[in-house]
Amino acid sequence: MADTPDDAPDLEQDGAIRPKLIATKEQWARDGRGLTGASSETTPRDRLPPGQRLVEDWPVLDLGITPKVSADNWSLAVDGLVEQPLSWRWADLQAQPQTTAQSDIHCVTTWSRYDNQWRGVSARDLLALARPRPEARFVVFHSFDGYTTNVALADFAEDGVLLATHWQGQPISLDHGGPVRIVLPKLYFWKSAKWVKRVELLADDHPGFWEVRGYHNHADPWTEERYSD
């Protein structure tokens, strides 16, 4: 399997893809690393999902590539099965209603962080502008480093989902996916794409970077949807 991002990066970037990291995470999927066998069907749905441990910091995880993206050169396309395709620059994003939300982070690598304060544009507001066509059922996020990940449109349209620009009252740092990243609080955090540049709506599911490498299409932390069956 090629150790390359799914999309060709279109900005200058620092670093390079880390094949050993990708191979390690592919091995985790084969081994079922972190799986406990517990789920919300067998245990109460506690705040901390099965197999997770609490941390106070926010670990930095990526493919080894950091795109040189900033408010000055950031752009977003919302396209595919929509009635009104969108093409935004930073000023367009800032002109939208701003939403704040608090949520927990649950990473598939088994750490969780509580009480993250986010600010940005809600997915619901974005979708209201783009107007998904009736046949749209899935979303693929494309990032400036070439990363992709897929979710159901219904999950993207959930309350609390953001195109986030701020964390804990400060602009999201480049290391953590700023200036704009997706935040999908009900799914494992690899679904919350960093450095988002495109939101593509589709009729059929198109697995993303980690999904074709053994990771679960849906990624519900409380049912331990870490890896593909």
QUIDA-V636939 format. One record per residue. N is the residue number from 1. RES is the residue in one small letter. BURIAL is + if it has 9 or more other C-alpha atoms within 8 Angstrom, else -. Layout:
N_RES_BURIAL ; N_RES_BURIAL
This chain:
1_m_- ; 2_a_- ; 3_d_- ; 4_t_- ; 5_p_+ ; 6_d_+ ; 7_d_+ ; 8_a_- ; 9_p_+ ; 10_d_- ; 11_l_- ; 12_e_- ; 13_q_+ ; 14_d_- ; 15_g_- ; 16_a_- ; 17_i_+ ; 18_r_+ ; 19_p_- ; 20_k_- ; 21_l_- ; 22_i_+ ; 23_a_- ; 24_t_- ; 25_k_- ; 26_e_+ ; 27_q_- ; 28_w_+ ; 29_a_+ ; 30_r_- ; 31_d_- ; 32_g_- ; 33_r_- ; 34_g_- ; 35_l_+ ; 36_t_- ; 37_g_- ; 38_a_+ ; 39_s_+ ; 40_s_+ ; 41_e_- ; 42_t_- ; 43_t_- ; 44_p_- ; 45_r_- ; 46_d_- ; 47_r_- ; 48_l_- ; 49_p_+ ; 50_p_+ ; 51_g_+ ; 52_q_+ ; 53_r_- ; 54_l_+ ; 55_v_- ; 56_e_- ; 57_d_- ; 58_w_- ; 59_p_- ; 60_v_- ; 61_l_- ; 62_d_- ; 63_l_+ ; 64_g_- ; 65_i_+ ; 66_t_+ ; 67_p_+ ; 68_k_- ; 69_v_+ ; 70_s_- ; 71_a_- ; 72_d_- ; 73_n_- ; 74_w_+ ; 75_s_+ ; 76_l_+ ; 77_a_+ ; 78_v_+ ; 79_d_+ ; 80_g_- ; 81_l_+ ; 82_v_+ ; 83_e_- ; 84_q_- ; 85_p_+ ; 86_l_+ ; 87_s_- ; 88_w_+ ; 89_r_+ ; 90_w_+ ; 91_a_- ; 92_d_- ; 93_l_+ ; 94_q_- ; 95_a_- ; 96_q_- ; 97_p_- ; 98_q_+ ; 99_t_+ ; 100_t_- ; 101_a_- ; 102_q_+ ; 103_s_+ ; 104_d_+ ; 105_i_+ ; 106_h_+ ; 107_c_+ ; 108_v_+ ; 109_t_- ; 110_t_+ ; 111_w_+ ; 112_s_+ ; 113_r_+ ; 114_y_+ ; 115_d_- ; 116_n_+ ; 117_q_+ ; 118_w_+ ; 119_r_+ ; 120_g_+ ; 121_v_+ ; 122_s_+ ; 123_a_+ ; 124_r_+ ; 125_d_+ ; 126_l_+ ; 127_l_+ ; 128_a_- ; 129_l_- ; 130_a_+ ; 131_r_+ ; 132_p_+ ; 133_r_- ; 134_p_- ; 135_e_- ; 136_a_+ ; 137_r_+ ; 138_f_+ ; 139_v_+ ; 140_v_+ ; 141_f_+ ; 142_h_+ ; 143_s_+ ; 144_f_+ ; 145_d_+ ; 146_g_+ ; 147_y_+ ; 148_t_+ ; 149_t_+ ; 150_n_+ ; 151_v_+ ; 152_a_+ ; 153_l_+ ; 154_a_- ; 155_d_- ; 156_f_+ ; 157_a_+ ; 158_e_+ ; 159_d_- ; 160_g_+ ; 161_v_+ ; 162_l_+ ; 163_l_+ ; 164_a_+ ; 165_t_+ ; 166_h_+ ; 167_w_+ ; 168_q_- ; 169_g_- ; 170_q_- ; 171_p_+ ; 172_i_+ ; 173_s_- ; 174_l_+ ; 175_d_- ; 176_h_+ ; 177_g_+ ; 178_g_+ ; 179_p_+ ; 180_v_+ ; 181_r_+ ; 182_i_+ ; 183_v_+ ; 184_l_+ ; 185_p_+ ; 186_k_- ; 187_l_+ ; 188_y_+ ; 189_f_+ ; 190_w_- ; 191_k_+ ; 192_s_+ ; 193_a_+ ; 194_k_+ ; 195_w_+ ; 196_v_+ ; 197_k_+ ; 198_r_+ ; 199_v_+ ; 200_e_+ ; 201_l_+ ; 202_l_+ ; 203_a_+ ; 204_d_- ; 205_d_+ ; 206_h_- ; 207_p_+ ; 208_g_+ ; 209_f_+ ; 210_w_+ ; 211_e_+ ; 212_v_- ; 213_r_- ; 214_g_+ ; 215_y_+ ; 216_h_+ ; 217_n_+ ; 218_h_- ; 219_a_+ ; 220_d_+ ; 221_p_+ ; 222_w_+ ; 223_t_+ ; 224_e_+ ; 225_e_+ ; 226_r_+ ; 227_y_+ ; 228_s_+ ; 229_d_-
